[in-house]
Amino acid sequence: MAPHVLTTPLSIGGTTTVRNRLYRAPVLEGAGSGPDAGRRYAKAFVPNAEAGVGLVVQGSSCLYAEGRTSPGMTLVHERERVLALAGMVAAVHAAGAAIWLQVGHGGIYAMEAWHEPYASGRKGPLLAASPLPKLLRPAFAGVPVHVMSTAEVEALCVRYGDVAAWAREAGYDGIQLGSANAKLLDQFLSPFYNHRGDEFGGSLAGRARVLRRIREEVGARAGWDYTVTVKLPAETAPPAMARTTVDETVQLARLVEDFGYDAVTPVEVSVFPDTTLSRGGIPTSLWRNKAMKTRFAQAAPSQLRRGVLSAGYVLGGVTHPFRPVWNRDLFKSVKAAVGVPVLAVGGIRTRDEADSILDGGEADLVGVGRPFYAEPDLAAAFLAGGGGPALRCQNSNLCVPAQMLGMKGVCYNPAVRSRSSQEGDG
Ligand SMILES: Cc1cc2nc3c(=O)[nH]c(=O)nc-3n(C[C@H](O)[C@H](O)[C@H](O)COP(=O)(O)O)c2cc1C
C-alpha cells in the first residue's frame, strides 16, 4: 500500500523543506516584543517540533511600530527585533521542523483604534486603504483614520521586503503574509473596504496589486528563492454588501501564482474581524473569565466599543458555528486552479480527515490551529496513524479574547486544557 501523503516531505519555494504535511497554523502566543519573546515562542514551538510537526507558522507579527492588533503581538519593524528571534528559530530547526514568520498589520483594526492606553494617547492615525465604510463609522467615532497615499503603499511593500530579508537572516525558512482576517492587506484586497482610485484599487487585479509589489520587494531584498506565501480570503458579508467571493478567491490564487508566490492558504473569513476564521462557540470567556473581563474593561473603557466587540463575537458564533473541515470546498477549488502548494486549515481534527484531504489531492499540507494550545505534542498522535484519535479541542473559542488582550496563548477551556497549559492566565 502506498504511504500516506501526510508522512511524505515537501519542498515549498526555494528555502523551505517540510518533513511531513502537518503544520501548526498561526495562532498568537502572547509573546510580545520584550527580551523574552524568543524564549516564549520556543516554549510553545520546540515541543511541537519535538512531537513531529513539519512546519510552524508563527502568529502574525507587525511590520510597523503601530498596527498590532494586540499588545501581545510581536513587533518586527526593526532588524534587531527579528534577529533576536534567531535562537528560537535554531531551536525549532534542531527539533526538526521548519518555521515561517507571518507578517502583518491590523490597518483600521489595529489596537490604536480602541485599546487603552494606546487609543487615547492617539498614537495613530490608523492606516486605511480607503475611508471607513459607512457601517463602521459610529464604532470609530473620534478615531483618526489616515487613507494611505500611493507612496505610502509603496513604502509598505518595501517594508515587507525588508522584514523578509531580516527573517531570512534570522534563519526563518520563509514568510507568510497575514493577508486575511480583515487585516490591512485584506482591507486592500476586499471590495468592502477598498475604493481607491489609484493603481492599488478598482478591479480584482488592481486590489491585488499590493501583493504583486510585495512579492517584487521580497524578491529584490530577500532573494527570489526565499519562500514567500500568502493567505487568500473568501469573504462573507452582510446582505448586499461588497465582498470577495469564492470565484474571486480562485482568480486571486491564479494571480498570486503568476506574481511568484510559493504557496497559498485559502480561508473563509468575514469582512469583520470576528470568529468566522475560527468557527466555533461564542467566546463567553470575555465576560466570564475574571482576568479577561478586567483586561477588557481596561482596554476598552468605552461601553460602546466593548458592546460592538462583544456583539461581533456573539454574531460570529451564531452565524458561523463549528463544522469539520469547513474550508474544504474553498481549498479544493483553489487546488484545482493552481500548481503551487495549497495549505488547508480550519476545523481539521482527525487523522482520517487529514488523509482524505491529502491522499485525495485536495490540498498539500494540513494545518491545525487552536488544538495546539491544549496539546503541544499533538503531532505525535496525529502522525502515528490508525485513523484517530480526535484532538481534544472543543472549538469553544474561549482562547480568542486572550489573544486580543495580549494574554498568554493557551487553552482557556477548563474542560479541555492540559496540565501544561494551566500555568496561568498571564
Ligand atoms: C486565538 C487565535 C489567534 C489566531 N491568530 C492568527 C494569526 O495571527 N494569523 C492568522 O493568519 N490566523 C490566525 N488565527 C486563525 C488560525 O490560524 C486558524 O486558521 C483558525 O483557528 C482555524 O483553524 P483551527 O480550527 O484548527 O483552529 C488565529 C486563530 C485563533 C483562534
The ligand as an ORCA input file, in Angstrom:
! r2SCAN-3c Opt
* xyz 0 1
  C      -6.509     32.811     19.169
  C      -6.326     32.758     17.688
  C      -5.313     33.510     17.084
  C      -5.118     33.478     15.705
  N      -4.111     34.200     15.151
  C      -3.915     34.156     13.798
  C      -2.855     34.874     13.213
  O      -2.050     35.525     13.897
  N      -2.736     34.815     11.865
  C      -3.590     34.086     11.076
  O      -3.438     34.088      9.860
  N      -4.580     33.349     11.623
  C      -4.769     33.368     12.951
  N      -5.749     32.608     13.508
  C      -6.512     31.644     12.647
  C      -5.885     30.237     12.726
  O      -4.627     30.219     12.082
  C      -6.769     29.156     12.061
  O      -6.924     29.481     10.698
  C      -8.133     29.001     12.704
  O      -8.036     28.941     14.106
  C      -8.862     27.753     12.192
  O      -8.095     26.595     12.441
  P      -8.452     25.585     13.679
  O      -9.911     25.180     13.510
  O      -7.533     24.417     13.519
  O      -8.234     26.349     14.929
  C      -5.970     32.660     14.890
  C      -6.982     31.901     15.497
  C      -7.165     31.946     16.875
  C      -8.252     31.119     17.487
*
